Structures are given as structure tokens and as C-alpha cells.
């Protein structure tokens, strides 16, 4: 066992020394530290491209924060900004444009406040955020065919559906409010 550990240590050292910039070396160290210290679930969820629920997201964020892997954390948070927007929607008073420079309504000891601090530190579009160049889609409610009475139908289709975390075959749930429908990723129905 000692020989395997020695060979692995030499291999890791050689790979690290091959990297030509400090940024790549830092990234290598952060990724390796995460590999060694994170739980199996956090590791799998971090590298998967699936949409995460809030519990999975905050577990990874907390692991990266505790490991002081701030660059990995900033990239992960930036990639998952739509989940943060949903979190802000649940807080209330969301009007479609969020100013990330405002103090977090939950206080400075929360994960959300930590995330905003990291976003500001790494200058990742912290003044405001739009999920893409056209985050709002305007559609027309249509009439569904095949019914004896008029039934409204909303059809969402296009590459953008997958780009926002809803690939073909995924399950969704719809939270219904007056004048507002919120579509969320869901577990497979039992």
C-alpha cells in the first residue's frame, strides 16, 4: 500500500509541475482537494450536468466554502445562477431584475450572503443578472384540440428549454399562483 501511495504522490507532483500557469496550478489543487475531501454525493453532483435541487446545491457550496476552494465555488455558483434566482423569488418582491449588490435580505451569516460576497470578489456579473440574452419568453396561450370545450394549452419548445435545465426526458412540477406559473425540475413520479 505504501508503494502505491508513493507512486500516486509522484504522479500528482509531476502533473502539477507540468502546468504552465499559477491559475492552472491553483485550479488543479482546488479540484484535487475537492476530490479528496468532499462526500461522494457532493462529488458526483458537482461534476454531473443535472439540475440540482437546493439541498444538493447548498451542500456543494458549503463543502467548497469550507475547503476554501473559492475559484471553484465562484464558477459553480455562476453556473447555477438560475437556482439562486429561484431562491430570491421565494424570498419575495422579485420583479425580474435582481441587483446583486444589494445586501442579502437573509443576513450576513447565510449561505446566500456568502455566495454574493464570492460573486463580488471574483467580479462575476455582480451588478445585475440576466440568465441569458433573452431570459423572458413571450408565448401565446393556445386552444388544445380534441376537447368538447375550450381548453387552454401552453407549449414550451426549443433548444432554450434544455439550456435552462430541462433536457428531454426530465420530469417537471408546476407551482401555480394567480397570474404566475413556476416550472421546476422534479423527481420521477412514483
Backbone as ProteinMPNN parsed JSONL, in Angstrom:
{"seq_chain_A": "XXXXXXXXXXXXXXXXXXXXXXXXXXXXXXXXXXXXXXXXXXXXXXXXXXXXXXXXXXXXXXXXXXXXXXXXXXXXXXXXXXXXXXXXXXXXXXXXXXXXXXXXXXXXXXXXXXXXXXXXXXXXXXXXXXXXXXXXXXXXXXXXXXXXXXXXXXXXXXXXXXXXXXXXXXXXXXXXXXXXXXXXXXXXXX", "coords_chain_A": {"N_chain_A": [[0.823, -1.197, 0.0], [1.947, 1.23, 0.752], [3.765, 1.687, -1.312], [2.07, 2.172, -3.487], [0.842, 4.579, -2.642], [3.125, 6.213, -2.634], [3.85, 6.197, -5.369], [1.546, 7.39, -6.44], [1.684, 9.907, -5.249], [4.03, 10.898, -6.455], [3.178, 10.941, -9.121], [1.07, 12.825, -9.032], [2.517, 15.109, -8.256], [4.213, 15.411, -10.504], [2.279, 15.928, -12.514], [1.213, 18.334, -11.585], [3.47, 20.013, -11.749], [3.763, 20.178, -14.488], [1.927, 22.023, -15.321], [1.561, 25.2, -16.726], [0.843, 27.721, -15.72], [0.064, 29.835, -12.869], [-2.653, 30.052, -12.326], [-3.717, 27.692, -13.46], [-2.403, 25.834, -11.875], [-3.471, 26.489, -9.347], [-6.156, 25.842, -9.825], [-5.895, 23.095, -10.283], [-5.046, 22.22, -7.739], [-7.278, 22.978, -6.168], [-9.304, 21.398, -7.334], [-8.264, 18.852, -6.834], [-8.19, 18.843, -4.039], [-10.927, 19.016, -3.524], [-11.732, 16.566, -4.623], [-10.521, 14.81, -2.793], [-11.655, 15.525, -0.297], [-14.422, 15.941, -0.364], [-17.814, 14.702, 0.028], [-19.069, 11.612, -1.373], [-21.521, 12.008, -2.66], [-21.644, 14.836, -3.01], [-19.429, 15.15, -4.687], [-20.167, 13.648, -6.978], [-22.498, 15.07, -7.725], [-21.441, 17.622, -8.232], [-19.877, 17.293, -10.566], [-21.703, 16.297, -12.353], [-24.035, 17.102, -14.94], [-26.597, 17.541, -14.318], [-29.642, 19.138, -13.224], [-29.659, 20.608, -10.07], [-31.214, 20.189, -6.877], [-32.174, 22.503, -4.251], [-31.07, 21.629, -1.797], [-28.973, 19.881, -2.573], [-27.405, 21.691, -4.021], [-26.663, 23.651, -2.036], [-25.24, 22.015, -0.308], [-22.953, 21.331, -1.787], [-21.928, 23.915, -2.188], [-21.378, 24.615, 0.469], [-19.406, 22.699, 1.097], [-17.327, 23.431, -0.711], [-16.842, 26.011, 0.207], [-15.968, 25.532, 2.859], [-13.611, 24.187, 2.273], [-12.158, 26.221, 1.292], [-12.03, 26.606, -1.432], [-12.254, 28.816, -3.384], [-12.247, 29.726, -6.065], [-13.274, 27.542, -7.513], [-15.739, 27.49, -6.254], [-16.816, 29.976, -7.001], [-17.096, 29.599, -9.785], [-18.894, 27.453, -9.813], [-21.149, 28.547, -8.535], [-21.714, 30.625, -10.304], [-22.422, 29.149, -12.57], [-24.753, 28.022, -11.66], [-26.618, 30.084, -11.333], [-29.401, 30.381, -12.073], [-30.746, 28.816, -10.134], [-30.226, 30.288, -7.832], [-31.652, 32.597, -8.447], [-34.228, 31.592, -8.315], [-34.32, 31.02, -5.587], [-34.265, 33.63, -4.597], [-36.682, 34.52, -5.602], [-38.436, 33.112, -3.985], [-38.063, 34.436, -1.604], [-39.35, 36.829, -2.016], [-40.937, 39.78, -3.482], [-39.802, 39.877, -6.063], [-38.97, 41.164, -9.159], [-38.079, 40.436, -11.68], [-35.655, 41.584, -12.304], [-32.656, 41.565, -10.747], [-30.643, 43.076, -8.375], [-27.546, 42.365, -7.543], [-25.879, 43.679, -5.87], [-27.192, 44.662, -3.71], [-27.701, 44.394, -0.159], [-27.99, 41.129, 1.244], [-31.164, 39.863, 2.022], [-31.437, 37.965, 3.952], [-29.459, 38.205, 5.817], [-26.012, 38.375, 6.968], [-24.889, 35.967, 7.737], [-25.706, 33.83, 6.287], [-25.788, 31.271, 3.725], [-26.472, 32.326, 1.251], [-25.678, 35.0, 1.473], [-22.923, 34.624, 1.7], [-22.405, 33.6, -0.826], [-22.991, 35.817, -2.478], [-20.951, 37.523, -1.651], [-18.71, 36.149, -2.592], [-19.244, 36.151, -5.343], [-19.033, 38.907, -5.825], [-16.354, 39.32, -5.136], [-14.987, 37.917, -7.131], [-15.819, 39.252, -9.354], [-18.038, 38.424, -10.997], [-20.266, 39.252, -12.888], [-21.804, 40.882, -11.031], [-23.363, 43.146, -10.725], [-25.892, 43.094, -11.918], [-28.113, 40.566, -13.103], [-28.924, 38.566, -15.83], [-30.327, 35.648, -17.043], [-29.784, 34.737, -19.642], [-29.213, 36.221, -22.881], [-31.814, 36.681, -23.706], [-33.846, 36.275, -21.423], [-36.572, 36.191, -20.913], [-39.411, 34.714, -22.236], [-41.912, 35.237, -24.525], [-45.02, 33.992, -25.027], [-47.953, 32.617, -26.585], [-51.019, 31.679, -25.224], [-52.623, 28.846, -26.267], [-55.387, 27.111, -27.865], [-56.273, 23.907, -26.924], [-56.604, 21.009, -28.913], [-59.157, 18.537, -29.65], [-60.957, 18.426, -27.576], [-64.232, 18.784, -26.125], [-64.955, 21.2, -25.049], [-63.499, 24.493, -24.807], [-60.117, 24.388, -24.039], [-57.289, 25.682, -22.468], [-53.866, 25.776, -23.597], [-50.388, 25.572, -23.116], [-47.403, 25.648, -24.782], [-44.086, 24.764, -24.572], [-41.134, 24.898, -26.249], [-38.013, 24.277, -27.841], [-34.452, 24.817, -28.146], [-33.638, 26.383, -26.045], [-35.117, 25.522, -23.849], [-33.816, 23.22, -22.923], [-31.336, 24.421, -22.448], [-31.883, 25.877, -20.166], [-32.02, 23.961, -18.234], [-33.839, 21.816, -18.553], [-33.768, 19.049, -19.908], [-34.641, 16.725, -22.57], [-36.856, 14.2, -21.564], [-36.722, 14.755, -18.874], [-38.39, 15.304, -15.722], [-41.002, 17.442, -14.565], [-42.385, 19.836, -12.255], [-45.146, 21.963, -11.606], [-45.653, 24.934, -10.057], [-48.429, 26.697, -9.046], [-49.724, 29.917, -9.2], [-51.738, 32.867, -8.898], [-51.817, 34.443, -11.964], [-49.244, 33.531, -12.469], [-47.008, 30.964, -13.24], [-44.735, 28.59, -12.112], [-42.174, 26.661, -13.238], [-40.528, 23.764, -12.352], [-37.719, 21.526, -11.935], [-38.281, 18.083, -11.309], [-38.481, 15.09, -9.32], [-38.642, 11.709, -10.581], [-41.947, 10.571, -10.955], [-43.533, 8.485, -8.533]], "CA_chain_A": [[0.0, 0.0, 0.0], [2.844, 2.379, 0.835], [4.34, 1.887, -2.656], [1.007, 2.79, -4.305], [0.739, 5.965, -2.204], [4.331, 6.918, -3.082], [3.734, 6.384, -6.817], [0.483, 8.358, -6.668], [2.216, 11.213, -4.86], [4.955, 11.33, -7.52], [2.386, 11.234, -10.312], [0.374, 14.098, -8.806], [3.531, 16.163, -8.278], [4.619, 15.613, -11.912], [1.179, 16.579, -13.236], [1.154, 19.712, -11.089], [4.624, 20.756, -12.272], [3.581, 20.351, -15.932], [1.023, 23.148, -15.564], [2.407, 26.356, -17.027], [0.452, 28.991, -15.094], [-0.373, 29.778, -11.474], [-4.096, 29.812, -12.328], [-3.95, 26.266, -13.702], [-1.944, 25.118, -10.685], [-4.473, 26.71, -8.312], [-7.325, 25.06, -10.189], [-5.525, 21.696, -10.057], [-5.041, 21.992, -6.287], [-8.655, 23.051, -5.68], [-10.031, 20.215, -7.79], [-7.743, 17.689, -6.132], [-8.654, 18.954, -2.652], [-12.353, 18.66, -3.543], [-11.758, 15.121, -4.858], [-10.118, 14.102, -1.582], [-12.351, 15.924, 0.93], [-15.883, 16.044, -0.479], [-18.571, 13.444, 0.123], [-19.319, 11.0, -2.684], [-22.695, 12.644, -3.261], [-21.263, 16.171, -3.481], [-18.506, 14.994, -5.812], [-20.95, 13.234, -8.149], [-23.394, 16.154, -8.122], [-20.66, 18.741, -8.765], [-19.416, 17.015, -11.922], [-22.809, 15.938, -13.241], [-24.636, 18.272, -15.575], [-28.018, 17.543, -13.993], [-30.12, 20.238, -12.396], [-29.591, 20.26, -8.659], [-32.201, 20.823, -6.012], [-31.492, 23.459, -3.376], [-30.288, 20.916, -0.788], [-27.74, 19.425, -3.223], [-26.633, 22.877, -4.355], [-26.068, 24.245, -0.844], [-24.271, 21.063, 0.246], [-21.713, 21.52, -2.551], [-21.434, 25.258, -1.863], [-20.81, 24.567, 1.814], [-18.144, 21.933, 1.014], [-16.311, 24.255, -1.365], [-16.538, 27.122, 1.101], [-15.161, 25.018, 3.966], [-12.294, 23.834, 1.735], [-11.558, 27.461, 0.8], [-11.88, 26.481, -2.88], [-13.076, 29.955, -3.782], [-12.416, 29.823, -7.528], [-14.246, 26.502, -7.878], [-17.023, 27.927, -5.721], [-17.314, 31.066, -7.852], [-17.528, 29.021, -11.064], [-20.078, 26.634, -9.546], [-22.256, 29.452, -8.249], [-22.029, 31.32, -11.548], [-23.107, 28.184, -13.437], [-26.059, 27.712, -11.074], [-27.348, 31.302, -11.003], [-30.865, 30.249, -12.114], [-31.217, 28.308, -8.854], [-30.2, 31.415, -6.905], [-32.776, 33.467, -8.789], [-35.432, 30.976, -7.759], [-34.255, 31.243, -4.144], [-34.662, 35.017, -4.359], [-38.118, 34.612, -5.861], [-39.143, 32.603, -2.813], [-37.972, 35.45, -0.558], [-40.438, 37.764, -2.303], [-40.703, 41.068, -4.152], [-38.941, 39.713, -7.222], [-39.585, 41.827, -10.305], [-37.445, 40.034, -12.922], [-34.315, 42.164, -12.385], [-32.107, 41.484, -9.402], [-29.4, 43.799, -8.157], [-26.757, 41.539, -6.639], [-25.084, 44.499, -4.96], [-27.991, 44.948, -2.519], [-27.439, 43.448, 0.935], [-28.868, 39.961, 1.279], [-32.258, 40.04, 2.979], [-31.389, 36.935, 4.982], [-28.392, 38.481, 6.779], [-24.662, 38.06, 6.509], [-24.443, 34.659, 8.186], [-26.346, 32.786, 5.499], [-25.068, 30.808, 2.543], [-26.758, 33.254, 0.16], [-24.807, 36.161, 1.663], [-21.566, 34.187, 1.358], [-22.333, 33.48, -2.287], [-22.907, 37.154, -3.039], [-19.601, 38.016, -1.363], [-17.782, 35.49, -3.519], [-19.519, 36.678, -6.678], [-18.469, 40.252, -5.901], [-14.896, 39.225, -5.084], [-14.48, 37.433, -8.411], [-16.374, 40.084, -10.423], [-18.824, 37.602, -11.91], [-21.539, 39.9, -13.226], [-22.498, 41.06, -9.766], [-24.232, 44.308, -10.664], [-27.226, 42.584, -12.201], [-28.003, 39.279, -13.76], [-29.946, 38.028, -16.704], [-29.889, 34.277, -17.247], [-29.237, 34.724, -20.987], [-29.511, 37.493, -23.519], [-33.262, 36.819, -23.756], [-34.34, 35.368, -20.393], [-38.027, 36.145, -20.908], [-40.02, 34.201, -23.468], [-43.313, 35.629, -24.654], [-45.742, 32.957, -25.749], [-49.398, 32.794, -26.629], [-51.791, 30.529, -24.754], [-53.388, 28.341, -27.405], [-56.507, 26.223, -27.549], [-55.945, 22.495, -27.15], [-57.576, 20.356, -29.797], [-59.644, 17.234, -29.222], [-61.836, 18.534, -26.415], [-65.557, 19.298, -26.466], [-64.98, 22.604, -24.633], [-62.206, 25.152, -24.989], [-59.118, 24.096, -23.005], [-56.05, 26.389, -22.792], [-52.657, 24.956, -23.712], [-49.131, 26.304, -23.231], [-46.382, 24.763, -25.337], [-42.713, 25.267, -24.451], [-40.25, 24.081, -27.07], [-36.835, 24.964, -28.359], [-33.173, 24.498, -27.506], [-33.544, 27.152, -24.804], [-35.706, 24.747, -22.754], [-32.708, 22.409, -22.41], [-30.305, 25.334, -21.94], [-32.269, 26.324, -18.836], [-32.017, 22.841, -17.292], [-34.927, 20.874, -18.732], [-33.485, 18.219, -21.079], [-35.661, 15.758, -22.982], [-36.994, 13.081, -20.633], [-36.747, 15.184, -17.471], [-39.71, 15.495, -15.14], [-41.191, 18.791, -14.029], [-43.566, 20.146, -11.453], [-45.583, 23.326, -11.871], [-46.264, 25.628, -8.926], [-49.452, 27.562, -9.629], [-50.111, 31.123, -8.487], [-52.547, 33.728, -9.758], [-51.028, 35.128, -12.983], [-47.841, 33.109, -12.442], [-46.713, 29.54, -13.184], [-43.312, 28.358, -11.933], [-41.839, 25.313, -13.666], [-39.346, 23.298, -11.617], [-37.328, 20.145, -12.123], [-38.899, 17.229, -10.307], [-38.09, 13.68, -9.293], [-39.531, 10.838, -11.333], [-43.11, 10.213, -10.13], [-43.531, 7.087, -8.063]], "C_chain_A": [[0.861, 1.253, 0.0], [3.445, 2.712, -0.531], [3.32, 2.569, -3.58], [0.866, 4.269, -3.936], [1.927, 6.791, -2.682], [4.261, 7.203, -4.586], [2.665, 7.419, -7.16], [0.966, 9.771, -6.34], [3.164, 11.753, -5.932], [4.192, 11.718, -8.788], [1.691, 12.596, -10.176], [1.356, 15.258, -8.864], [3.971, 16.459, -9.706], [3.539, 16.339, -12.704], [1.058, 18.046, -12.842], [2.272, 20.55, -11.714], [4.528, 20.987, -13.77], [2.738, 21.587, -16.263], [1.824, 24.434, -15.668], [2.006, 27.66, -16.36], [0.003, 28.763, -13.649], [-1.877, 29.499, -11.385], [-4.416, 28.333, -12.532], [-3.495, 25.426, -12.516], [-2.947, 25.264, -9.54], [-5.714, 25.866, -8.577], [-7.084, 23.568, -9.936], [-5.603, 21.357, -8.567], [-6.47, 22.0, -5.743], [-9.451, 21.815, -6.088], [-9.566, 18.962, -7.059], [-8.197, 17.682, -4.672], [-10.126, 18.558, -2.567], [-12.526, 17.155, -3.738], [-11.503, 14.358, -3.557], [-11.046, 14.352, -0.388], [-13.878, 15.937, 0.83], [-16.534, 14.674, -0.28], [-18.777, 12.894, -1.294], [-20.472, 11.688, -3.405], [-22.35, 14.025, -3.804], [-20.358, 16.08, -4.7], [-19.277, 14.635, -7.085], [-21.842, 14.375, -8.644], [-22.645, 17.33, -8.737], [-20.305, 18.503, -10.228], [-20.512, 16.558, -12.869], [-23.354, 17.223, -13.857], [-26.132, 18.344, -15.28], [-28.378, 18.794, -13.196], [-30.15, 19.772, -10.953], [-30.769, 20.87, -7.911], [-31.448, 21.702, -5.015], [-30.642, 22.775, -2.309], [-28.949, 20.445, -1.357], [-26.816, 20.609, -3.522], [-25.912, 23.433, -3.123], [-25.068, 23.308, -0.164], [-22.925, 21.214, -0.456], [-21.097, 22.871, -2.227], [-20.756, 25.259, -0.5], [-19.48, 23.811, 1.823], [-17.028, 22.77, 0.41], [-15.888, 25.419, -0.488], [-15.636, 26.668, 2.25], [-13.754, 24.643, 3.517], [-11.519, 25.06, 1.262], [-11.233, 27.371, -0.695], [-12.703, 27.584, -3.543], [-13.255, 30.083, -5.289], [-13.391, 28.767, -8.026], [-15.642, 26.92, -7.446], [-17.628, 29.016, -6.606], [-17.818, 30.536, -9.181], [-18.814, 28.221, -10.887], [-21.311, 27.512, -9.323], [-22.688, 30.168, -9.522], [-22.817, 30.408, -12.491], [-24.537, 27.934, -12.962], [-26.86, 28.955, -10.687], [-28.868, 31.159, -11.125], [-31.45, 29.71, -10.802], [-31.235, 29.419, -7.809], [-31.351, 32.379, -7.182], [-34.076, 32.901, -8.233], [-35.466, 31.155, -6.245], [-34.704, 32.668, -3.802], [-36.146, 35.219, -4.611], [-38.906, 34.164, -4.645], [-39.106, 33.601, -1.658], [-39.059, 36.503, -0.758], [-39.973, 39.032, -2.975], [-39.765, 40.955, -5.344], [-39.641, 40.274, -8.445], [-38.922, 41.467, -11.626], [-36.068, 40.623, -13.12], [-33.766, 42.22, -10.963], [-30.791, 42.22, -9.349], [-28.603, 43.038, -7.103], [-25.882, 42.367, -5.704], [-25.868, 44.876, -3.704], [-27.639, 43.952, -1.419], [-28.447, 42.304, 0.907], [-29.92, 40.137, 2.359], [-32.191, 39.045, 4.13], [-30.291, 37.181, 6.012], [-27.056, 37.978, 6.29], [-24.173, 36.678, 6.923], [-25.054, 33.52, 7.382], [-25.487, 32.42, 4.299], [-25.27, 31.771, 1.381], [-25.866, 34.485, 0.268], [-23.362, 35.808, 1.314], [-21.391, 34.127, -0.161], [-22.208, 34.855, -2.933], [-21.521, 37.761, -2.816], [-18.6, 37.435, -2.343], [-17.99, 36.001, -4.938], [-18.908, 38.062, -6.846], [-16.948, 40.206, -5.945], [-14.314, 38.814, -6.436], [-15.075, 38.168, -9.609], [-17.167, 39.283, -11.456], [-20.204, 38.213, -12.115], [-22.364, 40.169, -11.98], [-23.426, 42.261, -9.742], [-25.674, 43.953, -10.991], [-27.066, 41.3, -12.983], [-29.203, 39.009, -14.637], [-29.456, 36.639, -17.083], [-29.332, 34.049, -18.651], [-29.609, 36.053, -21.626], [-31.015, 37.728, -23.636], [-33.894, 35.894, -22.718], [-35.862, 35.238, -20.355], [-38.511, 35.646, -22.26], [-41.48, 34.612, -23.467], [-44.007, 34.625, -25.561], [-47.233, 33.279, -25.74], [-50.057, 31.517, -26.114], [-52.708, 30.123, -25.905], [-54.556, 27.496, -26.925], [-56.097, 24.802, -27.891], [-57.029, 21.866, -28.016], [-58.012, 19.021, -29.196], [-60.543, 17.248, -27.998], [-63.178, 19.113, -26.857], [-65.712, 20.763, -26.061], [-63.59, 23.187, -24.841], [-61.305, 24.896, -23.781], [-57.834, 24.842, -23.376], [-54.844, 25.447, -22.773], [-51.452, 25.89, -23.842], [-48.077, 25.321, -23.695], [-45.007, 25.434, -25.233], [-41.814, 24.349, -25.268], [-39.107, 24.92, -27.59], [-35.596, 24.562, -27.576], [-33.04, 25.211, -26.165], [-34.133, 26.401, -23.62], [-34.613, 23.885, -22.1], [-31.615, 23.288, -21.81], [-30.603, 25.807, -20.523], [-32.496, 25.161, -17.867], [-33.14, 21.842, -17.412], [-34.687, 20.035, -19.987], [-34.648, 17.266, -21.379], [-35.67, 14.599, -21.985], [-37.012, 13.486, -19.165], [-38.192, 15.373, -17.021], [-39.799, 16.898, -14.559], [-42.363, 18.807, -13.064], [-43.895, 21.604, -11.739], [-46.247, 23.871, -10.614], [-47.195, 26.685, -9.5], [-49.829, 28.702, -8.684], [-50.987, 31.933, -9.426], [-51.621, 34.528, -10.674], [-49.557, 34.708, -13.012], [-47.768, 31.589, -12.332], [-45.201, 29.389, -13.062], [-43.024, 26.898, -12.247], [-40.522, 24.92, -13.014], [-38.997, 21.881, -12.046], [-37.927, 19.313, -10.999], [-38.31, 15.825, -10.39], [-39.068, 12.882, -10.152], [-40.702, 10.444, -10.444], [-43.073, 8.744, -9.742], [-44.818, 6.403, -8.373]], "O_chain_A": [[0.541, 2.229, -0.677], [3.613, 3.884, -0.868], [3.683, 3.447, -4.363], [0.78, 5.12, -4.822], [1.76, 7.94, -3.09], [4.572, 8.309, -5.028], [2.854, 8.233, -8.065], [0.683, 10.715, -7.077], [3.104, 12.934, -6.276], [4.524, 12.706, -9.444], [1.726, 13.414, -11.096], [1.054, 16.29, -9.465], [4.091, 17.623, -10.087], [3.836, 17.253, -13.473], [0.824, 18.902, -13.696], [2.033, 21.673, -12.157], [5.157, 21.913, -14.283], [2.832, 22.129, -17.364], [2.66, 24.729, -14.814], [2.762, 28.63, -16.426], [-0.382, 27.66, -13.263], [-2.326, 28.796, -10.48], [-5.285, 27.784, -11.855], [-4.125, 24.421, -12.186], [-3.245, 24.293, -8.844], [-6.259, 25.248, -7.662], [-7.963, 22.866, -9.437], [-6.161, 20.328, -8.186], [-6.836, 21.133, -4.95], [-10.187, 21.251, -5.278], [-10.379, 18.108, -6.705], [-8.549, 16.633, -4.133], [-10.528, 17.848, -1.645], [-13.372, 16.539, -3.09], [-12.188, 13.38, -3.258], [-11.205, 13.468, 0.454], [-14.555, 15.944, 1.858], [-15.886, 13.635, -0.405], [-18.67, 13.625, -2.279], [-20.409, 11.922, -4.612], [-22.719, 14.357, -4.931], [-20.509, 16.855, -5.645], [-19.068, 15.239, -8.137], [-21.929, 14.616, -9.848], [-23.148, 17.969, -9.661], [-20.42, 19.416, -11.046], [-20.275, 16.441, -14.071], [-23.137, 18.311, -13.324], [-26.855, 19.114, -15.912], [-27.52, 19.421, -12.576], [-30.613, 18.672, -10.654], [-31.259, 21.939, -8.273], [-30.221, 21.649, -4.945], [-29.585, 23.295, -1.95], [-27.912, 20.587, -0.709], [-25.606, 20.538, -3.306], [-24.702, 23.659, -3.155], [-24.137, 23.777, 0.491], [-21.879, 21.225, 0.194], [-19.888, 22.972, -2.015], [-19.682, 25.838, -0.336], [-18.531, 24.235, 2.484], [-15.92, 22.819, 0.943], [-14.71, 25.774, -0.444], [-14.656, 27.339, 2.577], [-12.804, 24.765, 4.291], [-10.355, 24.951, 0.875], [-10.277, 27.987, -1.165], [-13.721, 27.315, -4.182], [-14.315, 30.509, -5.746], [-14.241, 29.057, -8.868], [-16.611, 26.73, -8.181], [-18.818, 28.976, -6.921], [-18.863, 30.974, -9.663], [-19.719, 28.302, -11.718], [-22.382, 27.241, -9.864], [-23.882, 30.302, -9.792], [-23.769, 30.849, -13.134], [-25.426, 27.665, -13.77], [-27.704, 28.882, -9.794], [-29.582, 31.775, -10.333], [-32.544, 30.113, -10.407], [-32.152, 29.488, -6.992], [-31.953, 32.916, -6.252], [-34.924, 33.645, -7.739], [-36.527, 31.413, -5.678], [-35.435, 32.88, -2.834], [-36.797, 35.998, -3.916], [-39.928, 34.762, -4.307], [-40.01, 33.616, -0.824], [-39.623, 37.011, 0.211], [-38.779, 39.325, -3.034], [-38.995, 41.882, -5.599], [-40.778, 39.904, -8.738], [-39.18, 42.139, -12.625], [-35.359, 40.2, -14.033], [-34.354, 42.854, -10.086], [-29.92, 42.007, -10.192], [-28.94, 43.062, -5.92], [-25.213, 41.811, -4.833], [-25.282, 45.357, -2.734], [-27.317, 42.799, -1.704], [-29.617, 42.503, 0.581], [-29.601, 40.517, 3.485], [-32.817, 39.255, 5.17], [-30.196, 36.439, 6.989], [-26.98, 37.238, 5.309], [-23.103, 36.263, 6.476], [-24.925, 32.358, 7.766], [-24.582, 33.158, 3.911], [-24.343, 32.01, 0.607], [-25.351, 34.963, -0.743], [-22.657, 36.61, 0.701], [-20.368, 34.547, -0.702], [-21.399, 35.036, -3.843], [-20.986, 38.434, -3.697], [-17.742, 38.149, -2.863], [-17.024, 36.257, -5.656], [-18.328, 38.363, -7.89], [-16.321, 40.954, -6.694], [-13.262, 39.312, -6.836], [-14.865, 37.762, -10.752], [-16.975, 39.458, -12.659], [-21.192, 37.728, -11.564], [-23.509, 39.725, -11.888], [-24.219, 42.388, -8.809], [-26.59, 44.49, -10.368], [-25.977, 40.996, -13.47], [-30.349, 39.201, -14.231], [-28.282, 36.471, -17.413], [-28.453, 33.202, -18.809], [-30.238, 36.903, -20.997], [-31.448, 38.88, -23.663], [-34.424, 34.842, -23.075], [-36.38, 34.263, -19.813], [-38.058, 36.117, -23.304], [-42.2, 34.356, -22.503], [-43.622, 34.437, -26.715], [-47.697, 34.118, -24.969], [-49.695, 30.413, -26.521], [-53.461, 30.935, -26.442], [-54.691, 27.207, -25.736], [-55.635, 24.523, -28.997], [-58.214, 22.16, -27.866], [-57.327, 18.453, -28.346], [-60.857, 16.194, -27.443], [-63.25, 19.845, -27.845], [-66.507, 21.489, -26.656], [-62.621, 22.452, -25.029], [-61.691, 25.157, -22.642], [-57.328, 24.664, -24.484], [-54.812, 24.461, -22.036], [-51.492, 26.872, -24.584], [-47.877, 24.277, -23.074], [-44.802, 26.534, -25.746], [-41.746, 23.149, -25.002], [-39.233, 26.134, -27.756], [-35.694, 24.028, -26.471], [-32.399, 24.696, -25.249], [-33.698, 26.613, -22.488], [-34.504, 23.833, -20.875], [-31.034, 22.943, -20.782], [-29.683, 26.105, -19.761], [-33.091, 25.343, -16.805], [-33.386, 21.082, -16.475], [-35.32, 20.268, -21.016], [-35.519, 17.042, -20.539], [-34.617, 14.083, -21.611], [-37.287, 12.655, -18.299], [-39.093, 15.575, -17.835], [-38.801, 17.468, -14.118], [-43.21, 17.914, -13.063], [-43.008, 22.388, -12.078], [-47.264, 23.35, -10.158], [-46.788, 27.48, -10.347], [-50.2, 28.481, -7.532], [-50.975, 31.701, -10.635], [-50.728, 35.223, -10.189], [-48.715, 35.446, -13.522], [-48.383, 30.993, -11.447], [-44.459, 30.0, -13.831], [-43.563, 26.0, -11.601], [-39.529, 25.641, -13.108], [-39.869, 21.121, -12.469], [-38.063, 19.787, -9.871], [-37.721, 15.436, -11.398], [-40.184, 13.33, -10.417], [-40.496, 10.029, -9.303], [-42.643, 7.884, -10.512], [-44.987, 5.227, -8.049]]}, "name": "protein", "num_of_chains": 1, "seq": "XXXXXXXXXXXXXXXXXXXXXXXXXXXXXXXXXXXXXXXXXXXXXXXXXXXXXXXXXXXXXXXXXXXXXXXXXXXXXXXXXXXXXXXXXXXXXXXXXXXXXXXXXXXXXXXXXXXXXXXXXXXXXXXXXXXXXXXXXXXXXXXXXXXXXXXXXXXXXXXXXXXXXXXXXXXXXXXXXXXXXXXXXXXXXX"}
